[in-house]
Amino acid sequence: MTNVNLLTEAHLTTARTAANGRSAEVVLHDGPLRQTILALRAGVELGEHNSPPAASIQVLRGRVRVTALGEGDVELGEGELRVLTHERHAVSAIEDAAFLLTTVTSVPGS
């Protein structure tokens, strides 16, 4: 069993002192399903990148901004969950933040 609260705090601590201001760990990997805890120090951005076939972000601590082409900026706070669009997007930490990224990396028949 994975204790998400303990991992969240550990990754926030690591991100705060890491040179790149981030820390991440895949906590579940089952076929095409992946869940990853990511922590970002305030002001750090995961630059624009492609989206997998399906993804969601759930903020565990702090606040983040998701910037997606055609959607503009969306701010998410602790406990908020959002489906990510299929467009390129970026995620930046408004304050020290950790989130659970759930992705499906392939879809049968595609």
C-alpha positions in Angstrom: 0.0 0.0 0.0 1.2 3.5 -0.8 0.8 6.3 1.7 0.2 9.4 -0.5 0.4 11.8 2.4 3.9 10.7 3.4 5.1 10.7 -0.2 3.7 14.1 -0.7 5.6 15.6 2.2 8.8 13.8 1.3 8.7 15.1 -2.3 7.9 18.6 -1.2 10.9 18.5 1.1 13.1 17.3 -1.8 11.8 19.8 -4.3 12.4 22.7 -1.9 16.1 21.9 -1.9 16.6 20.4 -5.4 18.6 22.5 -7.9 15.7 22.1 -10.4 13.0 22.7 -7.8 11.2 19.5 -8.5 10.8 15.9 -7.3 8.7 13.1 -8.8 8.0 9.4 -8.3 5.8 7.0 -10.2 3.7 5.4 -7.5 1.5 3.1 -9.6 2.2 1.6 -13.0 -0.3 -1.0 -14.3 -0.3 -1.5 -18.1 -1.1 1.9 -19.6 -2.1 3.4 -16.3 0.4 5.5 -14.4 0.1 7.6 -11.3 2.9 10.0 -10.4 3.4 12.3 -7.5 5.2 15.5 -8.5 6.3 18.3 -6.3 7.4 21.7 -7.5 8.9 24.6 -5.6 7.0 27.9 -5.9 7.8 29.5 -9.3 9.0 26.3 -11.0 7.3 25.2 -14.2 7.0 22.0 -16.1 7.4 23.5 -19.5 4.9 23.0 -22.3 4.6 19.3 -23.3 2.2 16.9 -25.1 -0.6 15.3 -23.3 -1.1 11.5 -23.2 -4.4 10.0 -24.5 -6.0 10.6 -21.1 -4.8 12.5 -18.0 -5.9 14.2 -14.8 -4.3 16.3 -12.1 -5.3 16.4 -8.5 -3.6 18.9 -6.3 -2.4 17.4 -3.0 -0.7 20.5 -1.5 -0.4 24.2 -2.5 -1.6 25.8 -5.7 -0.7 25.3 -9.4 -1.5 26.9 -12.7 -2.2 24.8 -15.8 -1.8 26.6 -19.1 -3.2 24.9 -22.1 -3.5 26.0 -25.7 -7.0 27.2 -26.4 -8.0 27.1 -22.8 -5.9 29.8 -21.1 -4.8 29.5 -17.5 -6.6 27.5 -14.8 -5.6 27.7 -11.2 -6.1 24.7 -9.0 -5.8 24.4 -5.2 -5.5 21.7 -2.7 -8.0 18.9 -3.2 -9.1 20.1 -6.7 -9.2 17.6 -9.5 -9.2 18.4 -13.2 -9.1 16.5 -16.5 -6.2 17.7 -18.7 -7.0 18.5 -22.3 -5.5 16.7 -25.2 -3.6 19.9 -26.1 -0.1 20.8 -25.2 0.1 22.3 -21.7 2.4 23.5 -19.0 2.1 23.3 -15.2 3.6 25.9 -12.8 3.7 26.1 -9.0 2.1 29.3 -7.7 3.3 28.2 -4.3 5.2 25.1 -3.2 2.9 22.4 -4.5 2.5 18.7 -5.0 0.0 16.9 -7.2 -1.0 13.5 -8.4 -0.8 13.1 -12.1 -2.9 10.2 -13.5 -2.2 9.2 -17.1 -3.3 6.6 -19.5 -0.4 6.2 -22.0 -2.2 4.2 -24.7 -5.7 3.3 -25.8 -6.5 -0.1 -27.2 -7.1 0.0 -30.9 -5.3 3.3 -31.5 
